[in-house]
Amino acid sequence: MNTVVDKHFQDWKEREALAESMIPLIGHLYRDKNVVTTVYGQSIINRSVIEILKSHKFVRQLKESGLTVRDTFPILEALSGMSLAPCRIDIGKLATGYNSSDRQQSVADYIRRELGDLATSGQPAAASGQDVVLYGFGRIGRLMARILIERAGGGVGLNLKAIVVRKGKAENDLQKRASLLRRDSVHGSFRGTITVDEDNERIYANGLGIQVIYVNSPSSVDYTRYGIKDAIIVDNTGVWRDEAGLGQHLECKGVSKVLLTAPGKGNLKNIVYGVNHHDIDPEDNIISAASCTTNAITPVLKAIHDQYGVVNGHVETVHSYTNDQNLIDNYHKGSRRGRSAALNMVITETGAAKAVAKALPELKGKLTGSAIRVPTPNVSLAILNLNLGQTTTLEALNAYLRDTSLYSSLQKQVDFVNSTEVVSSDFVGNRKAGIVDSKATIVDDNRCVLYVWYDNEYGYSCQVNRILRQISGVNYPIVPA
C-alpha cells in the first residue's frame, strides 16, 4: 500500500517540477514573441504551477486519453527556440496530435509542419498596437481592464490608455477607483500590483500607466492631450445605445471607433463574436457587442441549427441579479424589479431571444424568451427548449456539442462540462460565452432541452475583448486551426 502511495506522490512531484519549468517558457513566448499559449482553449499565461496542472487535468473531462505536462513540455521547449509570428498556439492539441501521429519525425519538425509560415516568417506585430479607452468603470469596465492588463504582452496589441468617469463625491476618488480594480467580491483579487499617482491622476497596474479622465459629457474630451491617438472607446455605461448618442465619442480628438457593451438600438450592428463578427466592415465606426445572454446562447443555437435545424423554441434565462435592481424593496420604474434582489426570485423580461436574430437571421421569429432574476451575484443559466428539424439521441447531441467546443470555429465561445456535481459558482471566471452542461441535456426524438451556464460578467467581457481584437487588427491566427 505504501509503495502505491509513494508512487503517486513521486509522479505528482515530477509533474509539478515540469510545470514549474514551463512558466518561464510560457512567459518568454508571450512577452518576447507575442505568442499566446493555451491548453485546449484554457489560457496558461501568468498561471501558477497548480493552475497549469489543473488545466491539463480538465482535458480528461473532454477526452478519455487525458493529457499531462509530460506531453506538453516538449512542445513548449521546441516553440521557445523557434522564430515565430504572433499567434495563439494550443500546446494541448499539438501534443495530442503529435502523440497520435506515427512519431517518425521530431517534435520540432511536427510543430513546424503544423505552424507553416508562422514558424518561418517571424514577422513582428505592429510597433505601436491599438489604443483603448474604457468609458465607464463599473462591473464590465473593471473586468475589461483586468483582461486588457493581463493581455498587455509586449505592448504591441491592445493598449489600455485611459478610463473615463465622472468625479465622485469622495476626496479620495482615485484611490477608490483603484481599490475597486484591486479587489472584487466575485472575481477575487487583481493578479498583480496596483499603485496610484495622485498628482497625475494615473493608476499603474502591473507597470501599465492608465490615465483617469474626469468628465461629465462624452463629447468634451481631447484624448490627444494624453498622448492617445486613434483610440477605440469601449462605452460601458449603457447610457447611450444608439448612433446619435454614441456618436458623441467620435467628435472627440483621438478617437476612431466606439464599441458598446450593451444591445445597440436602431441600425447598429449587434455582434456576437464567433457567429457574425465577419459582418464588421472597416467603415463601421460604432458597433454593439449585444448582451451577455445573447452572447451565451447564440453560439450554441448556431451550432444546433447548423447540424439539426431549429424549427422553434423557448429560452428561459435564470439570471443573477444586476446593479439596476434594488438591494431592498424600493421604487423602481420596471415591473417587479423594485423588490429586494437579494431576497427574491423576480420574473422579468429579456430581449435576448429576439436579439439572437440580429446575429443569426435564420432564427428570426422562431424563439420566445423570458427571464427570472435570482439572488446570486454572478453566473447565469439559459435553458434552451428546442424543436429540431430532425431526430437525434442524447449521446449524439452531446458528442456533437463536445466536438464543437474542441475543434469548431466556435471553440472560443462554446464550452462543455461533463460532471453531475457542478453548480453556478464553478463557472465564475470562465472565458467562454456559454458552457453546455452535458449531464443536464434532455433529448426526446426531435426535441431537446439544453442547459447553458455563463459568467454574465467575465465571459461576456472576454467576448467584448475578442471584438476589440477583431476591429483593431490584432486578432492573431490560432494553431492548430
C-alpha positions in Angstrom: 0.0 0.0 0.0 2.8 2.5 0.9 4.5 1.7 -2.3 1.4 2.7 -4.3 1.0 5.9 -2.3 4.7 6.8 -2.7 4.5 6.1 -6.5 1.5 8.6 -6.8 3.3 11.2 -4.8 6.5 10.8 -6.8 4.5 11.2 -10.0 3.0 14.3 -8.6 6.3 15.8 -7.7 7.7 15.1 -11.2 4.8 16.8 -12.9 5.0 19.7 -10.5 8.6 20.2 -11.4 7.8 20.1 -15.1 5.0 22.7 -14.6 7.5 25.0 -12.8 9.9 24.7 -15.8 7.0 25.6 -18.2 6.3 29.0 -16.6 9.4 30.9 -17.9 8.9 29.3 -21.4 5.3 30.5 -21.4 6.3 34.0 -20.3 9.1 34.2 -22.9 6.8 33.2 -25.8 4.2 35.7 -24.6 6.3 38.8 -23.8 9.1 38.4 -26.4 7.2 36.8 -29.3 3.6 37.8 -28.7 2.6 34.1 -28.7 -0.4 33.2 -26.5 -0.3 29.6 -25.3 -3.3 27.6 -24.2 -4.3 24.0 -23.3 -7.5 23.0 -25.0 -8.6 26.6 -25.0 -7.6 27.4 -21.5 -5.0 30.2 -21.2 -1.9 29.3 -19.2 -0.3 32.7 -19.3 0.5 34.1 -15.8 -0.7 31.0 -14.2 0.6 29.2 -11.1 2.1 25.6 -11.1 -1.2 24.3 -9.7 -3.3 26.1 -12.3 -1.2 24.7 -15.1 -1.6 21.2 -13.7 -5.3 21.7 -13.3 -5.7 22.9 -16.9 -4.2 19.6 -18.1 -6.4 17.6 -15.7 -9.5 19.3 -17.1 -8.8 17.7 -20.5 -9.8 14.3 -19.2 -13.4 15.6 -19.0 -13.3 16.2 -22.7 -11.0 13.4 -24.0 -10.7 9.9 -22.5 -7.0 9.8 -23.3 -6.3 12.8 -21.0 -3.2 15.0 -21.1 -0.2 15.7 -18.8 2.6 18.2 -18.7 4.9 15.4 -19.8 3.1 15.7 -23.2 3.1 19.4 -23.5 6.5 20.3 -22.0 8.4 19.1 -25.2 6.1 21.2 -27.3 6.9 24.4 -25.3 10.6 23.6 -25.4 10.6 23.4 -29.2 8.4 26.5 -29.6 10.7 28.6 -27.4 13.6 28.0 -29.8 11.7 29.0 -32.9 11.3 32.2 -34.8 7.5 32.8 -34.6 5.0 35.3 -35.9 2.4 36.5 -33.4 -0.3 33.8 -32.9 -2.2 31.7 -30.4 -0.9 28.2 -30.0 -2.8 25.4 -28.3 0.0 23.2 -26.9 -2.5 20.7 -25.7 -3.9 20.0 -29.1 -0.4 20.0 -30.6 0.7 17.4 -28.0 -2.3 15.2 -28.7 -1.8 15.5 -32.4 1.9 14.5 -32.1 1.1 11.6 -29.8 -1.4 10.2 -32.2 0.9 10.6 -35.2 3.4 7.9 -36.3 6.1 10.0 -34.4 8.6 9.3 -37.2 9.5 13.0 -37.1 10.9 15.1 -34.3 8.6 17.2 -32.1 10.2 20.4 -33.7 9.6 19.1 -37.2 6.0 18.2 -36.4 5.4 21.7 -35.0 6.9 23.4 -38.0 4.6 21.5 -40.2 1.6 22.5 -38.2 2.6 26.1 -37.9 3.5 26.6 -41.6 4.6 30.2 -42.3 4.0 31.2 -38.7 7.2 29.3 -37.8 9.3 30.7 -40.6 8.3 34.4 -41.1 9.0 35.7 -37.6 7.3 38.9 -38.6 6.8 41.2 -35.6 3.5 42.7 -34.7 2.6 46.3 -35.3 5.1 48.5 -33.5 2.6 50.6 -31.5 -0.5 48.5 -31.1 -4.1 49.8 -30.6 -5.0 52.5 -28.0 -8.1 51.6 -26.0 -10.1 53.8 -23.6 -12.8 52.5 -21.2 -15.6 54.9 -20.9 -17.2 54.0 -17.6 -15.7 51.8 -14.8 -18.4 49.6 -13.5 -18.6 45.8 -13.4 -17.8 45.3 -17.1 -15.4 48.2 -17.3 -13.3 46.9 -14.5 -13.3 43.3 -15.8 -12.3 44.7 -19.3 -9.4 46.5 -17.6 -8.3 43.3 -15.9 -8.4 41.4 -19.2 -6.5 44.2 -21.1 -3.8 44.4 -18.5 -3.4 40.7 -18.3 -3.1 40.5 -22.1 -0.7 43.5 -22.4 2.1 41.2 -23.5 4.9 43.0 -25.2 2.8 46.2 -25.6 2.0 45.8 -29.3 -1.6 44.6 -29.0 -4.5 46.3 -27.3 -3.1 49.0 -25.1 -5.3 50.3 -22.3 -4.5 54.0 -22.1 -7.3 55.6 -20.0 -10.6 55.2 -18.2 -13.2 57.9 -18.2 -15.5 58.5 -15.3 -17.5 61.2 -13.6 -15.8 62.7 -10.5 -17.2 61.1 -7.4 -18.1 63.0 -4.2 -15.3 61.5 -2.1 -12.0 63.3 -1.9 -10.1 60.1 -2.4 -11.9 59.2 -5.7 -8.8 57.9 -7.4 -7.9 55.6 -4.5 -11.5 54.2 -4.5 -11.3 53.5 -8.3 -8.0 51.7 -7.8 -9.4 49.8 -4.8 -12.4 48.5 -6.9 -9.9 47.3 -9.5 -7.7 45.7 -6.9 -10.4 43.8 -5.0 -13.6 42.2 -6.3 -16.1 40.2 -4.1 -16.9 37.9 -7.0 -13.8 37.6 -9.1 -11.2 37.8 -6.4 -8.1 39.9 -6.1 -6.3 41.5 -9.1 -3.4 39.4 -10.4 -0.6 41.8 -9.8 0.2 45.1 -8.3 -1.5 48.5 -8.4 -0.2 51.9 -7.4 -1.8 55.3 -7.6 -0.2 58.5 -8.9 -2.5 61.2 -7.3 -0.6 64.1 -8.8 -1.0 62.9 -12.4 -4.4 61.2 -11.9 -3.0 57.9 -13.1 -3.2 54.3 -12.0 -0.3 51.9 -12.6 -1.4 48.3 -12.9 1.4 45.8 -13.5 3.5 48.7 -14.8 0.9 49.8 -17.2 0.1 53.5 -16.9 -3.7 54.2 -17.1 -4.8 57.8 -17.2 -8.0 58.6 -15.2 -10.0 61.3 -17.0 -12.9 63.0 -15.2 -15.6 64.4 -17.5 -19.4 64.8 -17.5 -20.0 64.5 -21.2 -18.7 62.1 -23.8 -18.1 64.8 -26.4 -15.9 67.0 -24.2 -12.6 65.1 -24.1 -9.5 65.8 -26.1 -7.7 62.5 -25.9 -4.7 63.7 -27.8 -3.8 65.8 -24.7 -2.9 62.5 -23.0 -0.9 61.1 -25.9 -3.9 58.9 -27.1 -4.5 58.6 -30.8 -7.0 56.7 -33.0 -8.4 55.1 -29.9 -11.3 52.6 -29.7 -13.7 53.8 -27.0 -15.4 51.0 -25.1 -18.6 52.5 -23.7 -19.6 50.5 -20.6 -22.1 52.9 -19.2 -25.2 51.8 -21.2 -26.5 55.4 -21.1 -26.1 55.9 -24.9 -27.2 52.9 -27.1 -28.0 54.5 -30.5 -25.9 56.0 -33.2 -26.6 59.6 -32.2 -25.7 59.2 -28.6 -22.6 57.1 -29.1 -21.6 59.3 -32.0 -20.6 61.9 -29.4 -17.4 59.9 -28.8 -16.4 60.3 -32.4 -16.5 64.1 -32.0 -13.5 63.9 -29.7 -9.9 64.2 -30.9 -8.0 61.0 -30.8 -11.0 58.7 -31.3 -11.5 56.4 -34.3 -14.2 53.8 -33.2 -16.8 53.1 -30.5 -17.7 49.7 -29.1 -20.9 49.5 -26.9 -21.1 46.8 -24.2 -24.9 46.5 -24.4 -27.5 45.8 -27.0 -27.5 48.5 -29.6 -30.6 50.3 -30.9 -31.6 51.4 -34.4 -29.3 50.2 -37.2 -26.3 49.5 -35.1 -24.7 46.1 -35.8 -25.1 43.8 -32.8 -22.1 41.5 -33.0 -21.7 38.1 -31.2 -18.1 37.1 -31.8 -17.8 33.7 -33.4 -21.2 34.0 -35.1 -21.3 37.2 -37.1 -18.1 39.1 -36.4 -17.3 38.8 -40.1 -20.1 41.3 -40.7 -17.9 44.0 -39.3 -16.8 46.3 -42.1 -13.7 48.7 -41.9 -16.1 51.6 -42.2 -18.2 50.6 -39.2 -17.3 53.2 -36.5 -19.9 52.2 -33.9 -20.6 48.6 -33.0 -22.6 46.9 -30.3 -21.4 43.7 -28.5 -25.0 42.7 -27.8 -25.9 41.4 -24.4 -24.3 38.7 -22.1 -27.3 36.4 -22.6 -27.3 36.9 -26.4 -23.6 36.0 -26.4 -24.2 32.9 -24.3 -27.0 31.4 -26.3 -26.4 32.4 -29.9 -23.2 30.3 -30.5 -24.9 27.2 -29.1 -28.0 27.9 -31.2 -25.9 28.3 -34.3 -24.2 25.0 -33.7 -27.5 23.2 -33.2 -29.1 24.9 -36.2 -26.2 24.1 -38.5 -26.4 20.4 -37.6 -30.0 19.7 -36.9 -32.1 22.8 -37.8 -34.1 24.7 -35.2 -37.8 24.8 -36.0 -38.8 26.9 -33.0 -38.1 27.1 -29.3 -38.2 28.9 -26.0 -35.3 30.4 -24.0 -35.7 30.7 -20.2 -32.9 32.6 -18.5 -32.2 32.1 -14.8 -30.1 35.3 -14.4 -28.1 36.6 -11.4 -29.3 39.9 -10.1 -27.8 43.1 -11.6 -26.9 46.6 -10.4 -30.2 48.0 -11.8 -32.2 46.1 -9.2 -32.9 47.3 -5.6 -30.9 45.8 -2.7 -34.0 46.2 -0.5 -37.6 47.0 -1.6 -37.9 50.4 -3.1 -39.4 52.3 -6.1 -38.3 51.0 -9.5 -39.7 52.0 -12.9 -39.6 48.4 -14.0 -42.2 45.8 -13.0 -41.2 43.7 -10.0 -37.6 44.9 -10.1 -38.3 47.2 -7.1 -38.4 44.2 -4.8 -35.2 43.1 -3.0 -32.8 41.4 -5.4 -31.0 39.6 -2.6 -34.2 38.0 -1.2 -36.4 37.2 -4.2 -36.7 35.4 -7.5 -38.0 38.1 -9.8 -39.8 37.3 -13.1 -38.8 39.8 -15.7 -38.5 40.2 -19.5 -35.5 39.5 -21.7 -34.9 40.6 -25.3 -32.2 38.0 -25.8 -34.4 35.6 -27.7 -35.4 38.2 -30.3 -31.9 39.7 -30.3 -30.5 36.3 -31.5 -31.9 37.1 -34.9 -29.7 40.2 -35.3 -26.6 37.9 -35.2 -28.3 34.8 -36.6 -31.1 35.9 -39.0 -32.1 32.3 -39.8 -33.8 32.1 -36.4 -35.8 35.3 -36.8 -39.3 34.7 -35.3 -38.5 31.2 -34.1 -37.7 31.9 -30.5 -39.5 33.3 -27.5 -37.9 34.2 -24.2 -38.4 35.2 -20.6 -36.2 35.6 -17.5 -36.0 35.1 -13.8 -33.6 37.1 -11.7 -32.3 35.1 -8.8 -30.4 36.0 -5.6 -26.8 35.2 -6.8 -24.3 37.9 -7.7 -22.9 36.3 -10.8 -23.2 33.4 -13.3 -26.5 32.7 -15.0 -28.2 29.8 -16.7 -30.0 29.7 -20.0 -32.4 26.8 -20.7 -33.0 26.2 -24.4 -36.2 24.2 -25.1 -35.9 23.5 -28.9 -37.9 21.6 -31.6 -35.4 20.4 -34.1 -35.6 19.7 -37.8 -34.5 16.1 -37.4 -34.4 13.4 -34.7 -31.3 12.7 -32.6 -30.1 11.0 -29.5 -28.7 12.2 -26.2 -25.4 10.6 -26.9 -25.1 12.0 -30.4 -26.2 15.5 -29.4 -23.7 15.7 -26.5 -20.9 14.3 -28.6 -21.6 16.9 -31.3 -21.5 19.8 -28.8 -18.4 18.4 -27.2 -16.6 18.4 -30.6 -18.0 21.9 -31.2 -16.3 23.1 -28.0 -13.0 21.5 -29.0 -12.5 21.7 -32.7 -15.0 24.1 -34.4 -14.9 27.7 -35.3 -17.0 28.2 -32.1 -14.4 26.7 -29.7 -13.8 30.1 -28.1 -17.5 30.6 -27.5 -18.8 27.2 -26.5 -17.5 25.3 -23.5 -18.6 21.8 -22.4 -18.7 20.2 -19.0 -19.3 16.6 -18.2 -20.0 16.4 -14.4 -23.0 15.8 -12.3 -21.6 17.9 -9.4 -21.1 21.4 -11.0 -23.1 24.4 -9.8 -23.1 28.1 -10.7 -20.1 29.2 -8.7 -17.9 26.7 -10.5 -18.1 28.9 -13.6 -17.0 32.2 -12.2 -14.2 33.5 -14.4 -15.0 31.1 -17.3 -13.8 32.8 -20.5 -16.2 31.1 -22.9 -19.5 32.8 -23.8 -21.5 29.7 -22.7 -20.9 26.3 -21.1 -23.1 23.3 -22.1 -23.9 21.2 -19.1 -24.0 17.8 -20.8 -25.3 15.9 -17.8 -28.5 18.0 -17.8 -29.2 17.6 -21.6 -32.6 16.1 -22.4 -33.4 14.6 -25.8 -36.7 13.1 -27.0 -36.9 12.3 -30.7 -36.7 15.8 -32.3 -37.0 17.8 -29.1 -34.1 18.8 -26.9 -33.5 20.8 -23.7 -30.1 22.3 -23.3 -28.7 23.9 -20.1 -26.1 26.6 -20.8 -24.2 28.2 -18.0 -22.5 31.6 -18.5 -20.5 34.0 -16.5 -22.6 37.0 -17.4 -19.7 39.3 -16.4 -16.4 37.7 -17.2 -17.4 35.5 -20.2 -19.2 38.5 -21.7 -16.2 40.7 -21.2 -14.0 38.2 -23.0 -16.4 38.3 -25.9 -16.1 42.1 -26.0 -12.3 41.7 -25.9 -12.5 39.4 -28.9 -14.4 42.1 -30.9 -11.8 44.6 -29.9 -9.1 42.5 -31.3 -11.1 41.9 -34.5 -11.6 45.6 -35.2 -8.1 46.6 -34.2 -6.4 44.0 -36.4 -4.5 42.3 -33.6 -6.6 39.1 -33.7 -3.8 36.6 -34.3 -4.2 33.2 -36.0 -4.9 30.1 -34.0 -2.8 26.9 -34.2 -4.0 24.2 -34.8 -6.6 25.7 -37.0 
